[in-house]
Amino acid sequence: MKYSKEALSIDKQIELLQKRELSIGCLIRAEKYLQNVSYYRLSGYMFHLQTKTGDTKFLDGTTFDDIINLYTFDKNLRRIFLEYLERIEVSFRTKIINTYSNQYGFYWCNNDSYFLNKNELRDEKEEILGYQNYVLDSIRVSLKDPKEQFLRAFKLKYTSEILPPENMSFEVLSFGKLIKLYTCLKNDEYKNSIAKNFKLPNGKSLVNWLLFLNDVRNVCAHHSRLWNRKFTANKLSFPSRDKHKIMGNIPEMANSNVYGAIIAINHLLNTFNISNSFTDKFEALVKTHQIKVSNLGFPEDWEKRAPWKIE
């Protein structure tokens, strides 16, 4: 099937919305939004406000402000998520540095004996092999033409070194590359100790959570729609054994939606900052925008039985 829709002017876009029985109070405000936020981007916040009969008409009483309210909520939700996902990323980065550098000294990444070999990675069902070299190559590139002042200073002073020590080099690694590096570390007491610091049973469980949260982070960082998002690439696996089981109502679909992401972020944050304001900020945002949280995967009894309510 060939795509045959034509581009519409701002006036025509407003006409289309009005034809679909959307109430637009201030035309100037609507024009300004459509000039700076594309119709297609806003359409992601419209479909649940439209009838399911195929005529794409809006439900009775729906206003343009309803769409903008949800759009603004989602924008602010991404900001809250990014703020606290950064804290988790920094903590994870620090725990790897402290655990392995204190045990093996700096430049431990160069030692193959601390990493799974290719056969072991296959056993782990990893699709991509050679994570160690992939990460080290990234560090080499960053030192070849350093953008960070601390790397430029290191390169000028330590001219015989090919790589900077891990306490420096890890600062230029993305969250995704850190997860890949951790994934291919041997499944020993040091790797598992990092997971247990986050109150998860083992390294495999921590990798599962971090891969999921990295998907969430990428959505937020690229300004994509987080509201009503389903994450299918790396689904969460919540611990089932009593020692690590998370109490509260966790529906099956929480492994792939925003409700599950909030549970995971809150759980990890509480392992190193029990007084964080993550869930308080989220709930205040919901209250301000009067959002129906069912579209985020929340169960009806969440205000009493969400894990962060009973921990």
C-alpha positions in Angstrom: 0.0 0.0 0.0 1.4 3.4 -1.0 1.3 6.3 1.5 -0.9 9.0 -0.1 -1.6 11.5 2.6 -0.8 15.1 1.8 0.9 17.6 4.1 -1.6 20.0 5.7 -1.1 23.7 6.6 -1.6 24.7 10.2 -5.1 26.1 9.3 -6.0 22.8 7.7 -4.8 20.8 10.7 -7.1 22.9 12.9 -9.9 22.4 10.5 -9.4 18.6 10.6 -9.5 18.6 14.4 -12.6 20.7 14.4 -14.2 18.4 11.8 -13.5 15.5 14.2 -15.4 17.5 16.9 -12.5 18.6 19.0 -13.3 21.7 21.0 -10.6 24.4 20.5 -11.1 27.3 22.8 -8.2 29.6 21.7 -7.3 29.3 18.1 -4.1 31.4 18.5 -2.9 29.0 21.2 -3.7 26.0 19.1 -1.8 27.5 16.1 1.2 28.2 18.3 1.4 24.6 19.5 1.0 23.2 16.0 3.7 25.5 14.7 6.2 24.2 17.3 5.0 20.7 18.2 4.1 18.6 15.2 0.5 17.4 14.7 1.9 13.8 14.4 3.7 14.1 17.8 0.5 15.4 19.4 -1.6 12.7 17.8 0.0 10.2 20.2 -1.9 11.9 23.0 -5.2 11.9 21.0 -6.2 8.3 20.2 -7.5 7.4 23.7 -9.7 10.5 23.5 -11.3 9.4 20.2 -14.2 7.0 19.5 -13.3 3.4 18.6 -15.8 3.3 15.6 -13.2 4.2 13.0 -14.4 7.7 12.3 -11.6 9.2 14.6 -14.1 11.6 16.1 -13.3 12.9 19.6 -15.3 11.9 22.6 -18.0 14.4 23.7 -16.5 17.3 25.6 -12.9 16.7 24.6 -10.8 19.9 24.2 -7.5 20.8 22.8 -6.4 21.6 26.3 -7.0 18.0 27.3 -4.4 17.0 24.7 -1.9 19.6 25.7 -2.3 18.7 29.4 -1.4 15.1 28.7 1.5 16.2 26.4 2.9 18.5 29.2 2.4 15.7 31.8 4.5 13.3 29.6 7.2 15.9 29.1 7.5 16.5 32.9 7.3 12.8 33.5 10.4 12.2 31.3 12.2 14.9 33.3 11.5 13.1 36.6 12.6 9.8 35.2 15.8 11.2 33.7 16.7 12.8 37.0 16.5 9.6 39.0 17.7 7.2 36.3 20.9 9.4 36.3 21.4 8.7 40.0 21.0 4.9 39.4 23.5 5.0 36.5 26.1 7.0 38.5 25.7 4.6 41.5 26.0 1.5 39.2 29.1 3.0 37.6 30.7 3.8 41.0 29.9 0.3 42.3 31.7 -1.4 39.4 34.8 1.0 39.8 35.0 0.5 43.5 34.4 -3.2 43.5 36.8 -4.2 40.8 39.5 -1.5 41.1 39.9 -2.1 44.9 40.2 -5.8 44.3 42.3 -5.8 41.1 43.8 -2.3 40.8 43.3 0.0 37.8 43.5 -1.4 34.3 41.6 -4.6 35.3 39.6 -4.3 32.1 42.6 -5.3 30.1 42.7 -8.7 31.9 40.6 -11.3 30.0 40.5 -13.6 33.0 37.9 -11.4 34.7 35.5 -11.8 31.7 33.3 -14.6 30.3 34.8 -16.3 27.3 32.9 -16.7 24.0 31.5 -20.1 24.9 30.3 -18.9 28.2 28.6 -15.9 26.5 26.9 -18.3 24.2 25.6 -20.2 27.2 24.3 -16.9 28.5 22.4 -16.6 25.2 24.1 -13.3 24.4 23.5 -12.2 20.8 26.6 -10.1 20.6 30.0 -11.4 21.6 33.2 -9.5 22.4 31.6 -6.9 24.7 34.9 -6.4 26.4 36.7 -5.3 23.2 33.7 -3.3 22.2 33.9 -1.2 25.3 37.7 -1.0 25.3 37.6 0.2 21.7 35.2 2.9 22.7 37.6 4.1 25.4 40.5 4.0 23.0 38.6 6.3 20.6 37.7 8.7 23.4 41.4 9.0 24.3 42.6 9.4 20.7 40.8 12.7 20.4 39.6 13.5 24.0 36.7 15.9 24.5 36.9 15.9 28.3 39.5 18.1 30.0 40.5 15.3 32.4 41.3 13.0 29.5 43.3 15.7 27.7 45.3 16.3 30.8 45.9 12.5 31.3 47.0 12.1 27.7 49.5 15.0 28.0 51.0 13.7 31.3 51.0 9.9 30.9 52.3 9.6 27.3 53.2 5.9 27.6 49.6 4.8 28.5 47.2 3.6 25.8 44.2 3.7 28.0 43.2 5.8 31.1 42.5 4.0 34.4 38.9 2.8 34.9 38.0 5.6 37.3 38.5 8.0 34.4 37.5 5.9 31.4 34.2 4.8 32.9 33.1 8.4 33.0 32.9 8.5 29.2 31.0 5.2 28.9 27.3 5.4 28.1 24.9 3.6 30.4 24.4 0.9 27.7 28.1 0.2 27.4 28.4 -0.1 31.1 25.7 -2.6 31.2 27.4 -4.6 28.4 30.7 -4.5 30.2 29.0 -5.8 33.4 27.1 -8.4 31.4 30.3 -10.1 30.2 32.1 -10.1 33.6 32.5 -13.5 35.1 29.6 -14.6 37.3 31.6 -14.5 40.5 31.2 -13.1 44.0 32.3 -9.6 42.9 29.8 -9.3 40.1 27.0 -10.7 42.3 28.0 -8.4 45.2 27.1 -5.4 43.0 23.7 -6.9 42.3 23.1 -7.7 46.0 24.0 -4.0 46.9 20.9 -3.2 44.8 19.0 -5.9 46.6 18.7 -8.2 43.6 19.7 -11.9 43.7 22.5 -12.0 41.2 24.2 -10.3 38.2 21.8 -11.8 35.7 18.8 -10.2 37.5 20.6 -6.8 37.7 21.4 -6.9 33.9 17.7 -7.7 33.2 16.6 -4.6 35.2 19.2 -2.3 33.8 18.6 -3.3 30.2 14.9 -2.5 30.7 15.7 0.8 32.4 18.1 1.7 29.7 15.3 1.3 27.2 13.2 3.6 29.4 16.1 6.1 29.6 16.5 6.2 25.8 12.8 7.0 25.3 13.1 9.9 27.8 16.5 11.1 26.4 15.1 11.2 22.8 11.9 13.0 23.9 9.7 10.2 22.8 6.3 9.4 24.3 6.6 7.7 27.7 2.9 7.9 28.6 1.1 4.6 27.6 4.4 3.2 26.4 5.0 -0.6 26.2 8.6 -1.8 26.4 8.9 -5.1 24.6 12.6 -5.5 23.8 13.8 -6.2 27.4 11.0 -7.1 29.8 11.4 -6.9 33.5 11.7 -10.1 35.5 10.7 -9.5 39.2 12.4 -11.8 41.8 10.1 -14.5 43.0 12.0 -16.0 46.0 11.0 -14.6 49.4 14.5 -13.1 50.1 14.3 -10.7 47.2 10.6 -10.7 46.4 9.1 -7.2 46.1 5.8 -6.9 48.0 2.7 -5.2 46.7 0.5 -5.5 43.6 2.7 -6.2 40.6 0.4 -7.2 37.6 1.9 -9.5 34.9 2.0 -6.6 32.4 4.1 -4.5 34.8 7.1 -6.2 33.2 6.7 -3.9 30.2 5.0 -0.7 31.2 5.6 2.6 33.1 4.2 1.2 36.4 6.8 -1.5 36.3 9.5 1.1 35.6 8.5 3.1 38.6 8.7 0.0 40.8 12.1 -0.8 39.5 13.5 2.7 39.8 12.1 3.1 43.3 13.5 -0.2 44.4 17.0 0.6 43.1 17.0 4.1 44.5 16.0 2.9 48.0 19.1 0.8 48.2 21.3 3.9 48.4 18.9 6.8 49.1 15.9 5.8 51.1 14.8 9.4 51.5 14.6 10.1 47.7 11.5 12.0 46.4 11.0 10.0 43.2 7.5 8.6 43.8 6.4 11.8 45.7 7.3 13.8 42.6 5.5 11.4 40.3 2.3 11.4 42.4 2.4 15.2 42.6 2.6 15.4 38.9 -0.3 13.0 38.4 -2.4 15.1 40.8 -1.5 18.4 39.1 -2.5 17.1 35.6 -5.3 14.9 36.8 -4.0 11.9 34.8 -5.7 8.5 34.7 -2.8 6.3 35.7 -4.5 3.2 34.2 -2.9 4.2 30.9 0.4 3.8 32.6 -0.4 0.2 33.6 -1.4 1.0 37.2 -3.8 -1.4 38.9 -6.9 0.1 40.6 -5.6 -0.5 44.1 -2.2 1.1 43.5 -2.7 3.8 46.1 -2.8 1.1 48.8 -0.8 -1.7 47.3 1.8 -0.3 45.0 5.2 -1.6 46.2 6.4 1.9 47.2 3.3 2.3 49.4 4.0 -0.7 51.6 7.8 -1.0 51.6 
